[in-house]
Amino acid sequence: MTKQNTTEFYVFYDGESHKSHEIDITTLGKSLTALGEVLKESNKIINGESSAIDVSIKADFIPGSFGYLVEIYQNIINYKDIAVQIGLIAGVCGVTALAVIDWLKGDEITIIEDNSDGTKKIIVDSRSIDCDEDIAKLVENGKIRNALADIIHKPLQNPGTTSFYIKKTRDCLENDVFIDKQSSSAYVPLKVHQVETTETYEAVVKFIAANIMKQSGWKAIINGKEEFIKMEDEFFIERLSNMQEPHIFGKSFTVSLRTTKINKLNMDKFKYAITRVHHENLLA
C-alpha cells in the first residue's frame, strides 16, 4: 500500500502517580487487537468496503503510564479520517461515535430514526441525540462496541489503572480524549432494546433440507421464501429415522409453525420452528 494520508496519535493507560504502572499482558493484547478491529471495521463503514488501511503500533514507556504510538495509513484521496469520526482525535466532525457512546452512559438504544435532513436520531427512552448517519452506524455496530469495551472499559477495571487518554503527540499538554475509571462504565458492549412477539399458526411448507440427528439443520420454503427452521416434532423425526416417511422433498406439508418476530433498531428478524407436522401428511 502507498503510505499517504497518515494519521498519528498516542494512546495511554495511566497508573497511580506514585507507582510504576503495570498492565496485564492479556488485557493489553486484547486492547491492541481491538484497536485494529475498531479502525478497520470503522473504515469499511465510513470509506467503503473497497478502501484499505494499514495500522502500525509502537510501544512507549513513561513512568506511571503505559502507552503506544498509533499510525494509520490510508491510500485513498477522498477519504474521511476515521480517527476523527470515531472521536479518537479532535477534528471537524460534529458529534463523534465516542461522544454518542458517552451520552448513552451504557443505556440500551430504544430505536434509531431518520431525520428529514439525512441525519439520524438515536433515542433512549425519552431522550435523544442527533448525529451523522456514519456515526450512527458505528454506534450500532456490535463488533465495534465490543472492541471499544476491550480498549477502554476492560483495561480500566485493572485496580492499578486510573485513566485512558489520547494525545496527538507524546508530549502534548492537551488530551484529545480523557476517560477515567468512573466514566469508563459508558464504554460497555452494545445494548439494544428489542421486542419479541411469537405466534403459532398452520402453514404449508416444503422441506429443502433436513437433519434427522437434531432439531437444527432444517430448511423449508415458507411463503415462497427459503428459511432456516427448527424441527421440534420428535415423532416426525423418528418416522424419518425409521424410513416410515422416506419422501419429504418436493412434497407440501401442513404444519404448526411458530414464528418469532424480533424487532431491533426498527428492523424485523424472524425465527421459525415447526412444533408439529400434521397427521394427515403422514397418511398421504
Secondary structure, 3 states (H helix, E strand, C coil): CCCCCEEEEEEEEEECCCCCCCCCHHHHHHHHHHHHHHHHHHHHHHHCCCCCEEEEEEEEEECCEEEEEEEEEECCCCCCCHHHHHCCCCCCCCCCHHHHHHHHCCCCECEEEECCCCCEEEEECCEEEEECHHHHHHHCCHHHHHHHHHHHHCHHHCCCEEEEEEECCCCCCCCCEEEECCHHHHCCCCCECEEEEEEEEEEEEEEEECCCCCCCCEEEEECCEEEEEEECCHHHHHHHHCCCCCCCECCEEEEEEEEEEEEECCEEEEEEEEEEECHHHHHC
